[in-house]
Each structure stands twice: as C-alpha cells, then as structure tokens.
Amino acid sequence: MSVSARLAELGIQLPSVVPPVAAYVPAKAHGDLVFTAGQLPMVSGALPEAGKVGDGPGLVAPADAQRYARQSALNALAGAAAAVGGVDRLSGVVKVVGFVASVPDFTGQPGVINGASEVLGEIFGDAGRHARSAVGVPVLPLDSPVEVEVIFSVAE
C-alpha cells in the first residue's frame, strides 16, 4: 500500500510544510535518505502549547506532549515529502530523535516521543520501525515542549 493510501486509510491529512524559524531548510535529501530539521508541533503556524513537560499545575501534561510529538512527526513527514517530490517517494523511517523540554524530575521522555514513533509505525508499518533517541532538555525553540527530527529512506 502506498504511503498516501495509508494516510487516507488512517484519516490523516498531512499539514503544510512548516516554514523555518531560522537559517535552515525543513528537510534535505542526500542519496537514498532524507534528513529533517527539528520539527516543532506547529499547527496552523502556532504552537498548541508552550512550556515544560511534567506533572503538576502550570506544566504541559505528558499525554498532551505525546500528542505534540505526533504532530511534530507529521510535520517532519510533510517536510521530507516536499524535499523528494511526494510522500509516496518515502519508503520508511530510519531514525527518530526526540527532544522533550521537561522539568528536572521528569523521566518520561521515551513515553512522550512514543507519540512520534507510533504514528510513523501506523503509517509505514514494518518499514516504520526505527532507531530512536528521546532526550530531556531544559528549553527548546519558542519554548516548545517537544521537537522531533526524522531520517526517512527514499524509494529508488
């Protein structure tokens, strides 16, 4: 099944490519790989929520952050597709790196980044299985709670 058909089956509409906030491109193809820049969970040009991930008042709830990681992965997919001429040129996921801006005692970064990994797995099936890092950091651009970058493989 093509990636576009799978997206339709899942009811997922890819977002528009998020414009860079600095001096870089959203994705860059090299050989049979596409490397995405770190993608924030932008929706219609804005972050759905800013702040640190953790449990408690004034913090981004881990379940919300997991949804934001999913959105970041979809933003990465849109950027990669634009870089290679369409989503159906992408054949799989090689690696995901996820950053979670979190309070010092929060250790659930892997669960947050599962939001990205799981949606990519739903879209690509076995070809969506990937290596991954999930890293806690003190702050991200625009005070985003998450940032995700992805390396995709490109079909010949």
N, C-alpha and C positions, 0 to 999 in steps of 0.2 A: 504494500500500500504506500502511496506517495505521502510525503510529509504534509502537503496541502490537504490531501484527502483525510489524513488522520486528524489534522487540526479541525476540519469541518465536522468530522465524526464526534470529536470531543466538544464541539461548540466553542472553540477558541478562535477569536479573531485577533490576529497579530496587531500590536499597536504600531503607530508610526515610529520611524526611527527617531530616537531622542537626540536632539542636536547637542553637540559637545558644549561643555561649560568652560572649556579652556582650549589649549593648543594641541589637539589630537583629533583622530578620526574615530568614529564609533566602532569600526571593525576593519581589519586588514587581512587580506588573503595572502598566503605565502605557500607556494606549492599546492599540496593537497590538504592544507589546513587553513582555517580562518580563526584569527585571534580577535576577541572582542576587547574593547576597553572596559574598564569597570563600569557597570551599569547600575544606576540608582533606580528605585521603584517609581519612577515618574509616571504619572497618569495625567494626560491632557496638559502636559507642561509643568506640573507641580508635584511635589512630594505629598503623598496622602497623610503623612505624619512625620514629624521630626523628633529627635531626641534619642536617649539611650534606652537600650533594651534591658529589662529586668522586671522583677516582681515588686509592685507597690505603686502608690499614688505618684502621678507625675512622670511615670516611666512608660515606655512602649511595651505592651504585653507581648510575651514570646509568641503567642498564637498569631497576633497581628503581624509581628516581624516575619513570621514564617510565610504569611500571605505576601508580604512585601518582597521577600526573597523570590517567590514565584513570579511576581511582576517583573522583577529585575531580570530573571532568566528569560522571560518573554521579550523584554526589551533587547536583551543580548541576541536572541534568535532573530528579531527583526533587523538588527544591525548587520548580523552575519549574512542574512538572506540578501540584503541590499548590496553587500560587498561582492557577492558572487553571482548576482543576476537571478535570484529567486530562491525560495525556501526549498524547492524540490532538488536543488543542487547540493543541499546539505545531506550527508549520509549518516551522520552520527555525532556523538559527543565524546571527546577525548578526555577533557579535564574541566572541572569547575573549581574556582577559587571564590570563597565567600568570606566577606568581612562583616562583622557584627559590632556596631558601636554599642558597648554594653558597660554596665556598672561593674566595678571590680569583683564583686562576689557572684556574678552571673557566670555559670559554666555550661549553659545550654546552647552554645553556638552551633554544634552539629545538628540539633533539632531544628533550629531556625533555618539553616541552609538546606535542610531536607525539603523545604518549600521549592527551592530551585531544582534540586535533584529529582524530586518526584514528578514534577511537571515535564521535565525533559525525558524521563523514563516513560511517562504516559504517551508522549509524542513520538519518540523514536523506538520504543520497545527495547529489545536486546541491544540495539545499536546506541541506545541512550545510557547504557551502563558506562560509568566513567570513574577516573581517579578524582580525588577531591581533597581540598583543604578547607577548614572552617576556622577562622581566626577572630578572636576578640580584639578589638582596638578601642582606644579612648574616644576618638571622634572621626567622622567621615565627612566628605564634602557636603556642604549645605545642611549639616547636622542630620544627614540621613541615618536612619537606624541600620540599614544594610546596603551592601554593594556586592555585586556578583560579576565575575568575568568568566567567560567560557571559551574553550578551544573546541571548535567543530571540525569534523572531517568533511571533505568535499568529494562528491561523486565524480568519477572520471568522465 
